[in-house]
Amino acid sequence: MTQELGVSDGEDVATALRRAAERIVEWMPKGVHFGWESSFKNKGKFLATMTKDEARDLVRDALLRAEIERHPNQRDGRLAEDQFVVVADVGRTIGTRGQTKIRIVIVRDAGGHRVDNAFPVRLR
């Protein structure tokens, strides 16, 4: 059996993303990733006007509709077999530094795939 970036045999990435989108209410966005949070200056932050519910809607829509780049996720310098990262271009400014892309960490658990974390990024 093979496993590719957090997706098991018999399951494709599109299905994993759709399942993560369906479970978006389980994701609790971290306050550190919002513009209204004054600490952690170096973190990717959503606009200060965005609520956590709006961030969930943004991530769900990105998983279902945006152009996606898929990447492995590393923890402690090693490939994390039960998760992967997608970067989605949402086509509008979503971050406090002008970011238009969002990094979304997808993990596989007993219930399938879910969003573990998400925040704006600027990739060159």
C-alpha positions in Angstrom: 0.0 0.0 0.0 1.2 3.5 -0.7 0.2 6.8 0.8 0.7 10.1 -0.8 0.9 13.3 1.3 -1.8 12.4 3.8 -4.1 10.7 1.4 -4.6 6.9 1.7 -5.2 4.3 -0.9 -8.5 4.5 -2.6 -9.0 8.2 -1.8 -8.0 11.1 -4.0 -7.0 14.6 -3.0 -10.3 16.2 -4.2 -12.3 13.9 -1.9 -10.0 14.7 1.0 -10.5 18.5 0.4 -14.3 18.1 0.0 -14.5 16.2 3.3 -12.3 18.8 5.1 -14.7 21.5 3.7 -17.7 19.6 5.0 -16.1 19.5 8.5 -15.1 23.2 8.6 -17.2 23.9 11.7 -14.8 21.7 13.7 -12.0 24.1 12.9 -11.4 26.7 15.6 -9.4 29.5 14.0 -6.5 30.7 16.2 -6.8 34.3 17.4 -3.1 34.7 16.7 -3.9 34.7 13.0 -6.2 37.7 13.1 -5.3 41.4 12.6 -7.1 42.4 15.8 -4.5 40.3 17.8 -1.6 42.5 18.8 0.9 39.9 19.8 2.9 37.6 17.4 3.8 40.3 14.9 5.4 37.8 12.5 2.3 35.5 12.1 0.2 35.5 8.9 -3.0 37.4 9.8 -6.4 37.7 8.4 -7.8 41.2 8.1 -8.8 42.8 11.4 -12.4 43.1 10.1 -12.7 39.4 9.5 -14.5 37.2 12.0 -13.7 33.6 12.8 -16.9 32.5 11.0 -15.9 34.5 7.9 -12.5 32.8 8.1 -14.2 29.4 8.1 -16.3 30.4 5.1 -13.2 31.6 3.3 -11.3 28.4 4.0 -14.3 26.2 3.0 -14.8 28.1 -0.3 -11.0 27.9 -1.0 -11.0 24.1 -0.5 -14.0 23.7 -2.9 -13.3 26.3 -5.5 -9.9 27.9 -5.5 -6.8 26.9 -7.5 -4.9 24.7 -5.1 -1.2 23.8 -4.7 -0.5 20.8 -2.6 2.6 20.3 -0.4 3.9 17.9 2.2 3.7 19.1 5.8 6.8 18.7 8.0 6.8 18.4 11.7 10.1 18.5 13.6 12.0 18.2 10.3 10.2 15.0 9.2 7.4 14.4 6.8 4.1 14.2 8.6 2.4 11.2 7.0 -1.1 11.9 8.3 -1.4 15.4 6.9 -0.7 17.7 4.0 -0.8 21.4 3.2 -2.6 23.2 0.4 -2.1 26.8 -0.7 -5.0 28.4 -2.3 -5.2 31.7 -4.2 -8.5 33.3 -3.2 -8.1 36.2 -5.7 -8.6 39.0 -3.2 -6.7 40.5 -0.3 -7.3 38.5 2.9 -4.2 39.3 5.0 -2.9 42.3 6.8 0.2 42.4 4.6 -1.7 42.2 1.3 -1.8 38.4 1.1 -4.1 36.8 -1.4 -3.2 33.2 -0.7 -4.1 31.0 2.3 -2.1 28.1 3.7 -4.4 25.3 4.9 -3.1 22.3 6.9 -5.3 19.2 6.4 -5.0 16.3 8.8 -6.5 12.8 8.6 -8.2 11.5 11.8 -10.7 8.8 12.6 -13.5 10.8 11.0 -11.6 11.4 7.8 -9.9 14.7 6.8 -10.3 18.1 8.5 -8.7 21.5 8.6 -6.1 21.8 11.4 -4.9 25.3 10.7 -5.2 28.0 8.1 -3.7 31.5 7.7 -2.8 34.0 5.0 0.6 33.6 3.2 2.6 35.5 0.6 4.4 33.1 -1.7 6.7 34.3 -4.4 
